[in-house]
Amino acid sequence: MSEEINDVIDNLGKSFEDFKSENQKNIDEIKKNGVADPILQAKVDKLADDVATKAELKQDAELKEQGLEDAKKKIRCFRN
């Protein structure tokens, strides 16, 4: 796996952990008060968007790496 994909995965993991933590706070707030704190809800929504964006970056990086590997295989095939 390339360094680029590893970096994206690390960033995705951190973002997801941040999301889980803040989302749990939001859930606890709803259980306690019956409603979500709008500021906390906005933070959770932003973190969810961040996770989705980083998941897309991970997929793009994996597809790019797969395309590079496919191209290398074709080049090796032509050389033989």
N, C-alpha and C positions, 0 to 999 in steps of 0.2 A: 504494500500500500504506500502511496506517495506521501511525502511530508505535507503536501497541501491538504490531502484528505484527512490525515491525522490531525492537523490543526483545526480543520472544520469540525471534525468529530469532537475534539476537546472543547471547542467553543459551544457546540450544540449541547454537549453534556452539561456544561456549566450553566448555560441558559435554561436548560430544562430543570436543573436542580433549583435555580432561583425561582422559576415559575412554580414548581411544586411547593416550595416553602411559602411563597406569598399567597398562593391559591389556598393552602391550608389555613393561613391566617384569615383569609376572606371567608372560607367555609365556617370557621370558628366564630367569626363576627356575625354571620348570618344566623347560626344556631343560637348565639347569645342574645342578639338584639332583634332577630326576625328580618333584618334587612342588611344589605352590604353597605359598607362605608364607600361612598362614591370615589374617594381618592384612592382607596385600596383597590377597588374594582377596576379603575382606570389603569393602575399599575399592573394588575394581573392581566388585563387585556393587552397592554403593551408588551408584556413578557411573552404572552401567547403568540402574538404576532412575530416577535423576535425569534421564538423557537421555530415557527413555521418558515420564516425566511432562511434560517440557518439549515433547516432540513432540506430546503430546496437547493441551497448552495452545496450541501453534501451530495445530493443526487446529481447535480450538474458536474461536480468534480469527479464523481465515480463514472459518469457517462463519458467525460472527457478522457479519463484514464483508460477506460475500456476501448474507446476509439483509437487511442494511441497504441495500445497493445495489439489491436486488430491490424493497424497499419504496419507495425513492426513485423507481424507474422506474414503479411503479404510481401513485404520487402524481402524477408528471408526466403520466401518461396520463390521469388523471381531470381534471387542470387544463386539458388541451387539448380 
